Amino acid sequence: MESNLHKASERLKEIRPDYAWDPSIFSDSDARADAVRCIIEKRLSLADRTIILLYVDCHNYHELGRLLGFSHMTARKEVLRIKRRILQIYNGQA
């Protein structure tokens, strides 16, 4: 257990710079944010768009599941699927 915790801690140190706070992501003139907005608005189905936008408002899978009549695990799986789809489109893989 200790070695797994140590490995995880070391991995976190390696990737932390990739996840550093970047306030420009919330700028109206940020091309990345515009691209994600465009993907959500134009490339996702109405159901997927609804789920991902509700997730942003709910901030947790339990609340999202309750609102949509899903279990929290189903809500989690759907959000993760939609996030993967957005990333695929963003990276030009779809």
Secondary structure, DSSP 8 states (H G I E B T S, - for coil): -HHHHHHHHHHHHHHGGGG---GGGG-TT-HHHHHHHHIIIIIS-HHHHHHHHHHHHH-SHHHHHHHHT--HHHHHHHHHHHHHHHHHHHTT--
